[in-house]
Amino acid sequence: GTCLGCGLGGVAMVNAPKTKRTFCKGPKCKKHQVHRVTQQKTGKASLFAQGKRRYDKKQAGFGGQTKPVFHKKAKTTKKITLRLTCTQCKTVRLLPIKRTKHFEITEKKQKAKGPSF
């Protein structure tokens, strides 16, 4: 979505409702249910993931930093991921939405402004 006065990014304020009625893939439901909406957070990085074990092994001992450290960061935002939890069967579904700097989960959906035809 484009937004006037948001610089080049075209990123507007995004409000998500606290609850959303949408399809539940859970084996118990398989129909539209009310879902609780929260923002997905990054999980704790595991020490035993293959890449981390390889990196730690390579870093050990003398010889300084062995792999490139990334500096050319281009993005200023991250994509928002909503975590939809079914109120009936507790099945969780992740729903990625657009990039934005300002994101909040509000009480209810805002009414569309302007004339509707």
N, C-alpha and C positions, 0 to 999 in steps of 0.2 A: 504493500500500500504506500502511496505517496502522501506526503504531508507538507503543506506550505509552511515555510518558516522553521523547518527542521534541519536546515543545512543540506548537505548533499546526500546524506544517508537516507532521507525520506522515512524516518522512523518516528511513529507517533506513540502517544501514551496508550498502553493496552490494558484494558480492564477485563478480567475474567470473572465469571460468576462463581460463587462458592459451591453451588450445586448445578449439575447439568444432567438433563434427561437424554440419555444416548444408549446405543446398543451395547449390551453386555455379552461378551463371547464366552463367559463361564459356562461349563457343562450343565450347571443347575438352571441357569436363566435362559440363555439364547434368545433374549428379547430386550426391548428398551426398558431401562430401569433408571432410577435416580442415582447419579454418581457424585461422590464428594471430590472436589477439585483441590489439589495442592500443587505446589511447584516442586518439580523433581530436583534433588540436590545430587552433586557428584559424590559417588561412594568413596570410602577410604581406600587408597591404593594398597594393594596386597604386596607384601615383601616376597611372596613366593611365585609371583607371575614370572613367566619365562624371561621376558625382556628385562625385568628388574634384577633377576638373578644373574643374567649375562652382563648387565651394566655394572653391577656391584663387583663381580669377578674381575672385569676389565679395569675398573677404577682402583682395585686394591694394590697396595705397594707403591713404589716410586714411579714417577713419570707424569705427574700432573693430570689435568683434564684430558681424557682420551677421546671423547666424542664431541661433536659440534654442539655449542650452546646456541639456541635459536634466538636471534635478535630482531629480525625483520618482520615484526608483528604488524599486520595490515588491518585486521578487523578491530573495531572498537566496541562491538557488541557480541553477545552469544545468542544462539537460538534458544528460545524458551521452550521447555518441555513440561507439559502438564501431566500430572499423575492422577488418573481417574480411578477412584476406588468405588466399586459397586456397593451400595448400602445393603443389598440383600445377601449376596454371596461373598463379599469382600475380595472379589477378583480385581486385580490391578491391571490397567492398560495405560500405556504411555502415549501421549499425543503431542508431537512436536508442532509448535506454531512459529510465526515469523520472528525475525530479529527485532529487538527493541531495547532501548536504554531504560525506559520506565515501564515497569510492569507491576500491577497489583491485582489481588484477588478481592473483589468487592462483594457486598451483601447480595445484590441482584443486578441483572443486566440493565444497562442504561437504555432509556427509550430513544429511538432513532430521532434525531433532530431534523427539522425541515419537513416539507410536504412529502407525503407518500402517495404514489399513484398506482 
